[in-house]
Amino acid sequence: MRKANFATLAAYDNGAAMMAPGLRERLATVLAPALVLWGESDGIAGPAYGKAYAQAFARGRFELISEAGHMPHIEQPMRVLALIDQFVRDVDSTH
């Protein structure tokens, strides 16, 4: 099963191994506020990766979700929704 999953992933990203050269530079040009939610126990990419990803955006915000791994939207849906709601309120209040 794992082999099939990797083959599917390779088909989706044209063999780039989930890498996007130049992504950090492109994200810096995004002017819209961005919310990056990250599971505290993510076993694929740790919180430091998520923080760096959020910092790559010109207006990025990082939120760490406790008791969640790689899929916080499934593992902690109410916490995710609360963070999204607060983010939208904060962005709305600045405009």
C-alpha positions in Angstrom: 0.0 0.0 0.0 2.8 2.4 0.9 4.5 1.9 -2.5 1.2 2.7 -4.2 0.8 5.8 -2.2 4.3 7.1 -3.1 3.6 6.3 -6.8 0.4 8.3 -6.6 2.2 11.2 -5.0 4.9 11.1 -7.6 2.1 11.3 -10.3 0.6 14.3 -8.6 3.8 16.3 -8.2 5.5 15.2 -11.5 8.2 13.5 -9.5 9.3 16.6 -7.6 9.2 14.8 -4.3 7.0 17.5 -2.8 9.6 20.1 -3.4 9.0 23.5 -5.0 12.2 25.4 -5.6 11.6 29.1 -5.2 8.5 28.7 -3.1 9.8 30.8 -0.2 10.4 33.7 -2.5 7.0 33.4 -4.2 5.2 33.2 -0.8 6.8 36.5 0.2 4.9 38.2 -2.6 1.5 37.1 -1.3 -0.1 40.2 0.1 -3.2 38.6 1.6 -3.1 37.5 5.2 -2.3 33.8 5.6 -3.0 31.5 8.5 -0.8 28.4 8.9 -2.2 25.9 11.3 0.2 23.1 12.5 -0.2 20.0 14.6 2.1 20.0 17.6 2.8 16.3 17.0 3.1 16.3 13.2 5.4 13.4 12.4 5.9 14.4 8.8 7.0 18.0 9.2 7.6 19.4 12.7 6.4 22.8 14.1 9.7 24.5 13.2 8.9 23.8 9.5 5.4 25.2 10.0 6.7 28.4 11.6 9.2 28.9 8.8 6.4 28.4 6.3 4.2 31.0 8.0 7.1 33.4 8.2 7.6 33.1 4.4 4.4 34.9 3.9 4.5 38.7 4.0 1.5 38.6 6.5 1.6 35.1 7.8 0.4 33.9 11.2 1.4 30.6 12.7 -0.8 28.7 15.2 0.3 25.5 16.8 -2.5 23.0 17.6 -1.9 20.8 20.6 -3.0 17.2 20.6 -2.9 17.1 16.8 -0.5 15.6 14.3 -0.4 16.0 10.5 -4.2 16.4 10.2 -5.3 18.9 12.8 -8.5 19.7 10.8 -9.5 16.1 11.4 -7.9 15.6 14.9 -9.0 18.9 16.4 -11.8 20.3 14.2 -13.3 22.6 16.8 -9.9 24.1 17.7 -9.2 24.6 13.9 -12.5 26.3 13.4 -12.0 28.6 16.4 -8.6 29.6 15.1 -9.9 30.3 11.6 -12.8 32.3 13.1 -10.5 34.4 15.2 -8.1 34.9 12.2 -11.0 36.2 10.0 -12.2 38.5 12.8 -8.7 39.9 13.3 -8.2 40.5 9.6 -11.7 42.0 9.3 -11.0 44.4 12.1 -7.9 45.8 10.4 -9.7 46.7 7.2 
